[in-house]
Amino acid sequence: MFGMNVKEIDANELTKWVNEPDHGLRVIDVRQMTEIAQGTVPKAEALPLHTLPAKMHDLSKEEKLVMVCHSGARSAQACMFLQQQGFSNVYNLRGGMLGWVQSGYPAYRLG
């Protein structure tokens, strides 16, 4: 079951999704809190990767979930894990925060 296809979106697409009025979207940043404190994407929630198995019951299979990390590797792992748990509406932010900033978008502080 490993090597399943992880759906990816880019920074421009995520911006469109976040700005839709009833987007039904949750953006999950799976980096460590010290990394997230440096800035993340708009409307992101902190859920460090190592806490995902314990916190996954807080996520809904009905929502669109976008996973974010530094470069896209940890968030891809999070996507694969969630897909193995039966989540199908999961997307990886291509390039992570590096891709986000390279696309010209600012990093936001949580809170």
DSSP file (Angstrom, degrees, kcal/mol; ACC not computed):
  #  RESIDUE AA STRUCTURE BP1 BP2  ACC     N-H-->O    O-->H-N    N-H-->O    O-->H-N    TCO  KAPPA ALPHA  PHI   PSI    X-CA   Y-CA   Z-CA
    1    1 A M    >         0   0    0      0, 0.0     3,-0.6     0, 0.0     2,-0.1   0.000 360.0 360.0 360.0  -9.2    0.0    0.0    0.0
    2    2 A F  T 3   +     0   0    0      1,-0.2     3,-0.1    82,-0.0     0, 0.0  -0.393 360.0  41.9 -75.7 157.6    3.1    2.3    0.2
    3    3 A G  T 3  S+     0   0    0      1,-0.2    -1,-0.2    -2,-0.1     3,-0.1   0.673  78.2 161.4  79.9  17.4    3.8    4.6   -2.7
    4    4 A M    <   -     0   0    0     -3,-0.6     2,-0.3     1,-0.1    -1,-0.2  -0.332  51.2 -87.4 -67.5 156.7    0.2    5.5   -3.1
    5    5 A N        -     0   0    0     -3,-0.1     2,-0.6     1,-0.0    -1,-0.1  -0.486  37.8-154.3 -71.9 125.7   -0.5    8.7   -5.0
    6    6 A V        -     0   0    0     -2,-0.3     2,-0.3    -3,-0.1    85,-0.1  -0.887  17.3-130.6 -97.6 125.0   -0.4   11.8   -2.9
    7    7 A K  E     -a   91   0A   0     83,-0.6    85,-2.9    -2,-0.6     2,-0.4  -0.564  28.0-161.0 -74.2 137.1   -2.5   14.6   -4.4
    8    8 A E  E     -a   92   0A   0     -2,-0.3     2,-0.3    83,-0.2    85,-0.2  -0.907  14.2-172.5-121.4 148.6   -0.6   17.8   -4.5
    9    9 A I  E     -a   93   0A   0     83,-2.4    85,-3.1    -2,-0.4     2,-0.2  -0.931  19.9-129.7-128.5 159.3   -1.7   21.4   -4.9
   10   10 A D     >  -     0   0    0     -2,-0.3     4,-2.5    83,-0.2     5,-0.2  -0.502  33.2 -94.6-103.2 177.6    0.5   24.5   -5.4
   11   11 A A  H  > S+     0   0    0     83,-0.2     4,-2.3     1,-0.2     5,-0.2   0.873 122.5  52.5 -60.3 -40.1    0.6   27.8   -3.5
   12   12 A N  H  > S+     0   0    0      1,-0.2     4,-1.8     2,-0.2    -1,-0.2   0.912 111.2  46.5 -64.3 -41.9   -1.7   29.5   -6.1
   13   13 A E  H  > S+     0   0    0      2,-0.2     4,-2.5     1,-0.2    -2,-0.2   0.909 111.1  51.8 -67.3 -41.5   -4.3   26.8   -5.8
   14   14 A L  H  X S+     0   0    0     -4,-2.5     4,-2.9     1,-0.2     5,-0.2   0.912 107.3  53.5 -61.4 -41.5   -4.1   26.8   -2.0
   15   15 A T  H  X S+     0   0    0     -4,-2.3     4,-1.6     1,-0.2    -1,-0.2   0.913 109.5  48.2 -59.1 -43.0   -4.6   30.6   -2.0
   16   16 A K  H  X S+     0   0    0     -4,-1.8     4,-0.7     2,-0.2    -2,-0.2   0.938 112.7  48.5 -61.4 -46.6   -7.8   30.2   -4.1
   17   17 A W  H >< S+     0   0    0     -4,-2.5     3,-1.1     1,-0.2    -2,-0.2   0.924 110.4  50.2 -60.1 -45.9   -9.1   27.5   -1.8
   18   18 A V  H 3< S+     0   0    0     -4,-2.9    -1,-0.2     1,-0.3    -2,-0.2   0.827 110.2  51.6 -63.4 -31.9   -8.5   29.5    1.4
   19   19 A N  H 3< S+     0   0    0     -4,-1.6    -1,-0.3    -5,-0.2    -2,-0.2   0.534  81.5 107.0 -86.7  -6.3  -10.2   32.5   -0.1
   20   20 A E  S X< S-     0   0    0     -3,-1.1     3,-1.0    -4,-0.7     4,-0.1  -0.572  75.5-129.8 -70.2 134.6  -13.4   30.6   -1.1
   21   21 A P  T 3  S+     0   0    0      0, 0.0     2,-0.4     0, 0.0     3,-0.2   0.896 100.8  22.4 -59.0 -46.1  -16.1   31.6    1.4
   22   22 A D  T 3  S+     0   0    0      1,-0.2    -3,-0.1     2,-0.1    -4,-0.1  -0.520  77.9 154.0-119.1  66.8  -17.3   28.1    2.4
   23   23 A H    <   -     0   0    0     -3,-1.0    41,-0.2    -2,-0.4    -1,-0.2   0.681  40.3-146.9 -71.3 -20.2  -14.2   26.2    1.5
   24   24 A G        +     0   0    0      1,-0.2    40,-2.5    -3,-0.2     2,-0.4   0.891  53.0 141.0  55.4  38.4  -14.7   23.3    3.9
   25   25 A L  E     -b   64   0A   0     38,-0.2     2,-0.4    -8,-0.1    -1,-0.2  -0.880  41.3-166.4-120.3 141.1  -10.9   23.2    4.1
   26   26 A R  E     -b   65   0A   0     38,-2.8    40,-2.7    -2,-0.4     2,-0.6  -0.998  10.4-154.4-125.0 131.5   -8.5   22.7    6.9
   27   27 A V  E     -bc  66  44A   0     16,-0.7    18,-2.6    -2,-0.4     2,-0.5  -0.914  13.2-165.7-104.3 121.0   -4.8   23.5    6.5
   28   28 A I  E     -bc  67  45A   0     38,-3.2    40,-2.6    -2,-0.6     2,-0.7  -0.932  10.1-156.0-115.2 119.7   -2.6   21.5    8.8
   29   29 A D  E     -bc  68  46A   0     16,-3.4    18,-2.8    -2,-0.5    40,-0.2  -0.852   7.8-172.5 -94.1 116.9    1.1   22.4    9.4
   30   30 A V        +     0   0    0     38,-2.8    19,-2.7    -2,-0.7    20,-0.2   0.264  46.8 109.5 -97.4  11.8    2.9   19.2   10.4
   31   31 A R  S    S-     0   0    0     37,-0.3    16,-0.2    17,-0.2     2,-0.1  -0.258  81.5 -81.3 -77.9 172.8    6.2   20.9   11.3
   32   32 A Q    >>  -     0   0    0     16,-0.1     4,-2.4     1,-0.1     3,-0.8  -0.384  43.1-110.4 -68.8 154.1    7.6   21.3   14.8
   33   33 A M  H 3> S+     0   0    0      1,-0.3     4,-2.2     2,-0.2     5,-0.1   0.844 118.3  57.6 -57.9 -35.5    6.2   24.3   16.8
   34   34 A T  H 34 S+     0   0    0      1,-0.2     4,-0.4     2,-0.2    -1,-0.3   0.865 110.1  44.5 -65.0 -33.8    9.5   26.1   16.6
   35   35 A E  H X4 S+     0   0    0     -3,-0.8     3,-1.4     2,-0.2     4,-0.3   0.914 111.8  51.6 -72.9 -43.8    9.4   25.9   12.8
   36   36 A I  H >< S+     0   0    0     -4,-2.4     3,-2.0     1,-0.3    74,-0.3   0.852  99.7  65.1 -61.8 -34.5    5.7   27.0   12.7
   37   37 A A  T 3< S+     0   0    0     -4,-2.2    -1,-0.3     1,-0.3    -2,-0.2   0.737  92.1  63.8 -61.4 -22.5    6.5   30.0   14.9
   38   38 A Q  T <  S-     0   0    0     -3,-1.4    -1,-0.3    -4,-0.4    -2,-0.2   0.640 125.9 -72.5 -75.9 -14.1    8.7   31.3   12.1
   39   39 A G    <   -     0   0    0     -3,-2.0    -1,-0.3    -4,-0.3    70,-0.2  -0.348  50.9-166.1 131.5 147.9    5.6   31.6    9.9
   40   40 A T  B     -E  108   0B   0     68,-2.8    68,-4.0    -2,-0.1     3,-0.1  -0.739  38.0 -65.9-145.2-169.7    3.1   29.4    8.0
   41   41 A V    >   -     0   0    0     -2,-0.2     3,-1.5    66,-0.2    66,-0.1  -0.474  67.4 -78.1 -85.5 160.8    0.3   29.6    5.4
   42   42 A P  T 3  S+     0   0    0      0, 0.0    -1,-0.1     0, 0.0    68,-0.1  -0.260 113.2   8.8 -61.2 144.3   -2.9   31.5    6.1
   43   43 A K  T 3  S+     0   0    0      1,-0.2   -16,-0.7    -3,-0.1     2,-0.1   0.594  91.6 154.5  65.6  14.4   -5.5   29.7    8.3
   44   44 A A  E <   -c   27   0A   0     -3,-1.5     2,-0.4   -18,-0.1   -16,-0.2  -0.405  32.6-149.6 -74.2 149.3   -3.1   26.9    9.1
   45   45 A E  E     -c   28   0A   0    -18,-2.6   -16,-3.4    -2,-0.1     2,-0.5  -0.924  20.1-118.3-113.4 143.8   -3.4   24.9   12.3
   46   46 A A  E     +c   29   0A   0     -2,-0.4   -16,-0.2   -18,-0.2   -14,-0.1  -0.712  45.2 151.6 -84.4 125.6   -0.4   23.4   14.1
   47   47 A L        -     0   0    0    -18,-2.8     5,-0.1    -2,-0.5   -15,-0.1  -0.567  36.7-143.3-150.3  79.9   -0.4   19.6   14.3
   48   48 A P    >>  -     0   0    0      0, 0.0     3,-2.4     0, 0.0     4,-0.6  -0.110  22.6-115.1 -51.9 142.2    3.2   18.4   14.4
   49   49 A L  G >4 S+     0   0    0    -19,-2.7     3,-1.5     1,-0.3   -18,-0.1   0.827 113.0  58.0 -49.2 -43.4    3.7   15.1   12.5
   50   50 A H  G 34 S+     0   0    0      1,-0.3    -1,-0.3   -20,-0.2     4,-0.2   0.707 107.1  49.5 -66.4 -16.8    4.6   13.0   15.5
   51   51 A T  G <> S+     0   0    0     -3,-2.4     4,-1.9     1,-0.1     3,-0.4   0.541  85.0  93.7 -94.4  -7.6    1.2   14.0   17.1
   52   52 A L  H <X S+     0   0    0     -3,-1.5     4,-1.4    -4,-0.6     3,-0.2   0.890  80.2  52.4 -57.1 -46.8   -0.9   13.1   14.1
   53   53 A P  H  4 S+     0   0    0      0, 0.0    -1,-0.2     0, 0.0     3,-0.2   0.903 115.4  42.4 -57.9 -38.5   -1.7    9.4   15.0
   54   54 A A  H  4 S+     0   0    0     -3,-0.4     3,-0.3    -4,-0.2    -2,-0.2   0.790 122.1  39.4 -76.0 -27.5   -3.0   10.6   18.4
   55   55 A K  H >< S+     0   0    0     -4,-1.9     3,-2.5     1,-0.2     4,-0.3   0.436  82.5 100.1-102.6  -1.1   -4.9   13.7   17.0
   56   56 A M  G >< S+     0   0    0     -4,-1.4     3,-1.7     1,-0.3    -1,-0.2   0.761  71.8  68.6 -64.8 -22.0   -6.3   12.2   13.8
   57   57 A H  G 3  S+     0   0    0     -3,-0.3    -1,-0.3     1,-0.3    -2,-0.1   0.666  90.7  64.6 -67.7 -13.8   -9.7   11.7   15.5
   58   58 A D  G <  S+     0   0    0     -3,-2.5     2,-0.3     2,-0.1    -1,-0.3   0.563  91.9  80.7 -81.4  -8.5   -9.9   15.6   15.5
   59   59 A L  S <  S-     0   0    0     -3,-1.7     2,-0.4    -4,-0.3     6,-0.0  -0.710  74.8-136.6-100.0 150.2   -9.9   15.5   11.7
   60   60 A S    >   -     0   0    0     -2,-0.3     3,-0.7     1,-0.1    -2,-0.1  -0.875   8.5-145.8-108.7 137.3  -13.0   14.9    9.5
   61   61 A K  T 3  S+     0   0    0     -2,-0.4    27,-0.3     1,-0.2    28,-0.3   0.625 101.1  63.0 -71.1 -11.9  -13.0   12.6    6.4
   62   62 A E  T 3  S+     0   0    0      2,-0.1    -1,-0.2    25,-0.1     2,-0.1   0.747  91.1  80.4 -82.9 -25.1  -15.5   15.0    5.0
   63   63 A E  S <  S-     0   0    0     -3,-0.7     2,-0.5     1,-0.1    26,-0.2  -0.433  85.7-114.3 -83.5 155.1  -13.2   18.0    5.0
   64   64 A K  E     -b   25   0A   0    -40,-2.5   -38,-2.8   -41,-0.2     2,-0.5  -0.790  36.6-159.5 -80.7 127.0  -10.5   18.9    2.4
   65   65 A L  E     -bd  26  90A   0     24,-2.9    26,-3.0    -2,-0.5     2,-0.5  -0.948   9.9-167.3-114.0 127.3   -7.2   18.6    4.3
   66   66 A V  E     -bd  27  91A   0    -40,-2.7   -38,-3.2    -2,-0.5     2,-0.4  -0.965  11.1-151.9-113.9 122.7   -4.1   20.3    3.1
   67   67 A M  E     -bd  28  92A   0     24,-3.3    26,-2.5    -2,-0.5     2,-0.4  -0.773  13.8-172.3 -97.5 136.9   -0.8   19.3    4.7
   68   68 A V  E     +b   29   0A   0    -40,-2.6   -38,-2.8    -2,-0.4   -37,-0.3  -0.972  14.6 149.6-129.5 139.4    2.1   21.7    4.9
   69   69 A C        -     0   0    0     -2,-0.4    28,-2.5    24,-0.3    29,-0.2  -0.718  59.4 -74.7-144.1-157.9    5.7   21.3    6.0
   70   70 A H  S    S-     0   0    0     26,-0.3    28,-2.4    -2,-0.2    29,-0.3   0.952 120.0  -1.6 -72.3 -50.4    9.1   22.9    5.2
   71   71 A S  S    S-     0   0    0     25,-0.2    24,-0.4    26,-0.2    25,-0.2   0.493 103.3 -96.4-122.7  -7.9    9.8   21.2    1.8
   72   72 A G  S  > S+     0   0    0     23,-0.3     4,-1.0    22,-0.1    24,-0.1   0.326  98.7  99.8 107.4  -7.0    6.8   18.9    1.2
   73   73 A A  H  > S+     0   0    0      2,-0.2     4,-1.9     3,-0.1     5,-0.1   0.952  85.1  39.9 -80.1 -51.0    8.4   15.7    2.5
   74   74 A R  H  > S+     0   0    0      1,-0.2     4,-2.3     2,-0.2     5,-0.1   0.889 115.7  52.7 -65.5 -37.3    6.9   15.4    6.0
   75   75 A S  H  > S+     0   0    0      1,-0.2     4,-2.3     2,-0.2    -1,-0.2   0.852 106.2  53.6 -68.2 -31.5    3.5   16.6    4.7
   76   76 A A  H  X S+     0   0    0     -4,-1.0     4,-2.5     2,-0.2    -1,-0.2   0.902 108.1  50.7 -65.6 -39.9    3.6   13.9    2.0
   77   77 A Q  H  X S+     0   0    0     -4,-1.9     4,-2.7     2,-0.2    -2,-0.2   0.919 109.5  50.7 -60.3 -43.5    4.2   11.4    4.8
   78   78 A A  H  X S+     0   0    0     -4,-2.3     4,-2.6     1,-0.2    -2,-0.2   0.910 109.8  50.5 -61.3 -42.6    1.2   12.8    6.7
   79   79 A C  H  X S+     0   0    0     -4,-2.3     4,-2.6     2,-0.2    -2,-0.2   0.934 111.2  47.8 -60.7 -46.7   -0.9   12.5    3.5
   80   80 A M  H  X S+     0   0    0     -4,-2.5     4,-2.2     2,-0.2    -2,-0.2   0.918 111.7  50.4 -62.3 -43.0    0.1    8.8    3.1
   81   81 A F  H  X S+     0   0    0     -4,-2.7     4,-1.1     1,-0.2    -1,-0.2   0.946 112.6  45.9 -59.2 -48.7   -0.6    8.1    6.7
   82   82 A L  H  <>S+     0   0    0     -4,-2.6     5,-2.6     1,-0.2     3,-0.4   0.876 110.0  54.0 -64.7 -37.5   -4.1    9.6    6.6
   83   83 A Q  H ><5S+     0   0    0     -4,-2.6     3,-1.6     1,-0.2    -1,-0.2   0.895 105.6  53.8 -62.8 -38.3   -4.9    7.9    3.3
   84   84 A Q  H 3<5S+     0   0    0     -4,-2.2    -1,-0.2     1,-0.3    -2,-0.2   0.779 105.7  54.8 -65.1 -24.7   -4.0    4.6    5.0
   85   85 A Q  T 3<5S-     0   0    0     -4,-1.1    -1,-0.3    -3,-0.4    -2,-0.2   0.349 130.8 -93.8 -90.4   5.9   -6.5    5.5    7.7
   86   86 A G  T < 5S+     0   0    0     -3,-1.6     2,-0.4     1,-0.3    -3,-0.2   0.534  79.6 138.5  98.0   6.6   -9.3    6.0    5.1
   87   87 A F      < +     0   0    0     -5,-2.6    -1,-0.3     1,-0.1     3,-0.2  -0.725  18.5 169.7 -83.0 131.2   -9.0    9.7    4.4
   88   88 A S        +     0   0    0     -2,-0.4     2,-0.7   -27,-0.3    -1,-0.1   0.604  63.0  71.4-114.4 -16.9   -9.3   10.4    0.7
   89   89 A N  S    S+     0   0    0    -28,-0.3   -24,-2.9   -26,-0.2     2,-0.4  -0.331  71.2 127.8 -98.5  51.6   -9.6   14.2    0.6
   90   90 A V  E     - d   0  65A   0     -2,-0.7   -83,-0.6   -26,-0.2     2,-0.4  -0.909  34.2-174.7-117.7 134.0   -6.0   14.9    1.5
   91   91 A Y  E     -ad   7  66A   0    -26,-3.0   -24,-3.3    -2,-0.4     2,-0.4  -0.954  17.1-140.3-129.9 145.8   -3.6   17.2   -0.4
   92   92 A N  E     -ad   8  67A   0    -85,-2.9   -83,-2.4    -2,-0.4     2,-0.8  -0.889  23.4-124.0-103.5 133.0    0.1   18.0    0.0
   93   93 A L  E >   -a    9   0A   0    -26,-2.5     3,-2.3    -2,-0.4   -24,-0.3  -0.681  36.4-122.8 -74.9 110.9    1.3   21.6   -0.5
   94   94 A R  T 3  S+     0   0    0    -85,-3.1   -83,-0.2    -2,-0.8   -22,-0.1  -0.326  91.4   5.3 -59.2 126.1    3.9   21.1   -3.3
   95   95 A G  T >> S-     0   0    0    -24,-0.4     4,-2.2     4,-0.1     3,-0.7   0.418 100.8-132.6  81.0  -2.9    7.3   22.4   -2.1
   96   96 A G  H <>  -     0   0    0     -3,-2.3     4,-2.1     1,-0.2   -26,-0.3  -0.129  66.7 -22.9  56.1-149.7    6.0   23.1    1.4
   97   97 A M  H 3> S+     0   0    0    -28,-2.5     4,-2.7     1,-0.2     5,-0.3   0.820 139.5  60.5 -64.6 -30.7    6.8   26.5    2.9
   98   98 A L  H <> S+     0   0    0    -28,-2.4     4,-2.4    -3,-0.7    -2,-0.2   0.948 108.8  42.6 -60.5 -47.2    9.8   26.8    0.6
   99   99 A G  H  X S+     0   0    0     -4,-2.2     4,-1.5   -29,-0.3    -2,-0.2   0.871 112.6  54.8 -64.8 -37.9    7.4   26.6   -2.4
  100  100 A W  H  <>S+     0   0    0     -4,-2.1     5,-1.8     2,-0.2     3,-0.2   0.950 113.1  40.2 -60.2 -51.3    5.0   29.0   -0.8
  101  101 A V  H ><5S+     0   0    0     -4,-2.7     3,-1.8     1,-0.2    -2,-0.2   0.884 112.3  55.8 -69.0 -38.8    7.5   31.7   -0.2
  102  102 A Q  H 3<5S+     0   0    0     -4,-2.4    -1,-0.2     1,-0.3    -2,-0.2   0.787 100.6  60.7 -63.9 -25.7    9.2   31.2   -3.6
  103  103 A S  T 3<5S-     0   0    0     -4,-1.5    -1,-0.3    -3,-0.2    -2,-0.2   0.486 125.8-104.0 -79.5  -1.4    5.7   31.7   -5.2
  104  104 A G  T < 5S+     0   0    0     -3,-1.8    -3,-0.2     1,-0.3    -2,-0.1   0.582  76.3 135.2  95.4  11.0    5.8   35.2   -3.6
  105  105 A Y      < -     0   0    0     -5,-1.8    -1,-0.3     1,-0.1     2,-0.1  -0.697  52.5-119.3 -95.1 146.8    3.4   34.6   -0.7
  106  106 A P        -     0   0    0      0, 0.0     2,-0.4     0, 0.0    -1,-0.1  -0.460  21.8-118.6 -79.2 154.4    4.2   35.9    2.8
  107  107 A A        -     0   0    0     -2,-0.1     2,-0.3   -69,-0.1   -66,-0.2  -0.784  31.2-144.4 -88.7 136.5    4.5   33.6    5.8
  108  108 A Y  B     -E   40   0B   0    -68,-4.0   -68,-2.8    -2,-0.4     2,-0.3  -0.744   8.7-123.0-104.4 147.7    1.9   34.3    8.5
  109  109 A R        -     0   0    0     -2,-0.3   -72,-0.1   -70,-0.2   -71,-0.1  -0.708  32.4-115.7 -84.5 139.6    2.3   34.0   12.3
  110  110 A L              0   0    0     -2,-0.3   -65,-0.1   -74,-0.3    -1,-0.1  -0.380 360.0 360.0 -69.0 152.9   -0.2   31.7   14.0
  111  111 A G              0   0    0     -2,-0.1    -1,-0.2     0, 0.0    -2,-0.0   0.445 360.0 360.0  95.5 360.0   -2.6   33.3   16.4
